[in-house]
Amino acid sequence: MSRILPGSALVGGIALDLKRKYSVATKTYISEGKDGYEVFSQCPVLVPEEGGAVIPTAVRNHFRKLEILHLL
């Protein structure tokens, strides 16, 4: 948790509880501990790479949903 400044990261508008565990979505590269994120290499993988959406597709789908809901 040394990389997180208290109050700097929010989940649903609420600051992270540094004593709680969270699930995080990230690329395989990061989950394998690359770029200095060694902590992720110790975490279980909940959805294998081939089971998840391609990130650009997930982002595009998110914005399409916003358009449908007229929030964009």
N, C-alpha and C positions, 0 to 999 in steps of 0.2 A: 503493500500500500504506500510505499514511499514516493511513488510517482503521482499520487493523487493529493491535491491540496484540499483540505476540508472545505466543503461548500462549493467546490469548483465543478463538480459533476452532478447532474440531476437525472433522476428517473421519474418520469411523470410529474415534473416540476418540483420534486422533493429531493433534497440533498442525499447522496449516498450514505448509507449507514455503514461505516467502515468495519463494523463487526459482523455484518451480514454477508452471506455468499450470494452471488448473482450469476446467472447464465449470460454468456456473451457470445455474440455471433461475430466471427472473424474469418479471414482467409486462412487456408491451410498453412501458408508461409509463416504467418504470425503465430498460429497455434502450435507450430513446431519449434517455437522459441527463437525465431529469426528476428533481426532488427532489435535485439536486446530485450525481447519479451520472454525471457526464459521461464517465467512463472506459468505461462500458458502451456508449456510442454509438459507440465506436471498435472494438468487438468484432464478429466475425461472428455472424450469427444462424444457429444450427444447425438449429432447427426453427421454421418460421414459425408465427405465432399461430394460424392456422386448422388447423395440423397437430398442435397439442398439446392435452392435456386441459384442460378448464376447472378452475381451481384447486380450487374446492369439491368437484368430483367426484373429483379426484385424492386429496384429503385423506380424503374419505369412503371411497374404495376402499382406501386404506392401512389405515384402522381396521377395515374389514371383513375384510381379510386377517389382521390381528392376531387378530380374534375367531375366525376359522377355525383359526388356528394355536394358539389358546388362550393367547396371550401377553398378552391384555388383561384 
